[in-house]
Amino acid sequence: MQKYIDIHSHLNLEPLNADHEGVIARMVENNVSTITIGVDYETSKQAIKIANKYDFVWAGVGLHPTDNTNEIFNIEKYEILAQDKKVVCVGECGLDYFRGADENIKEKQKEIFKKHIELAIKMKKPLMIHARPSKGSMDAYEDALDILENYKKEHGSILSGNFHFFVGDINIAKRAMNIDFTMSFDGPITFTSDYDEVIRFLPLEYIMSETDAPFAAPVPYRGKTCEPYMVCEIVKAIARIKELPENEVAEAIIKNAKRVFSV
Ligand SMILES: [Zn+2]
C-alpha cells in the first residue's frame, strides 16, 4: 500500500491519458495510489483499462452531470462496467448548477443521479459525487442530500460514498456526515483559507485527499498540469490546517479510503 492516496483523478483524460508511464512513475516515486474516474461511458471504459494495468490504480464509472447532454445514460451498460473488480465506486455523478440550471436541466440531472444511486446500491459500491452549487448558494448540495437521505432511510449502510472536490459549508458537512459520507479536498485548500473552517470542523475519519488531476494543481505546482503525485501537498495542507502531524493525516486518509472504497 502506498503512503498517499488521490481518491479522484482522471488519468483517462488528456494530457494525462497520453503519458501514463510518466504519470505512474511520478506516483511510484512519491508513494501515491489513485482512483481514476470516468466522466462518461468512453472515459469510464478507459479508467478500467488503466486500473487493470497497475496494482495501485482503481477506477470509477459514471456520467458527469454536465456531460449528460452528449450521452443518453444507459444504466445496463454502466452496470456491466461496474462489475469489473477494479471498479471501486460509481461516479462521478451528481448535480451541477454552477453555470446556471433551469428546472428542466435540474430534473434531468436528478433523474440520472438517482439511476447512479440505484446502481451503486445494487453493486454495493460507494458513490463518487460531484455537487457544484450555483454561486453564493449550497443548492446542488441541498438537492443531492435530500435525494441521498431518502435512499439512506431504506438502504442504510449499503449506501455510502464521498463528496468529491468539497466546497460545502459546515451545515452541508454535517448532513453528509449524518449519512456517513466522506468529503475530499483539492488544490484550492493550498492557496485559499476558504475551506479551513470546514476542514477544522470535520473529524479526520470523514476527510479524503484528491487532486482532480489534470485540473486544479496545488501550490507549488500552480499553472502546471495537475497529477496524482501532487496529492502529497493536499495532505500537507490538511495537516497544517488541522494542526496535526502529516504522517497521522496520511495514515488516517489511507484508512478512510480502505473503509469506503475497499482499496
Ligand atoms: Zn473529476
Residues whose N, C-alpha, C, O or C-beta is under 5 A from the ligand:
A	BS01	ZN	D212
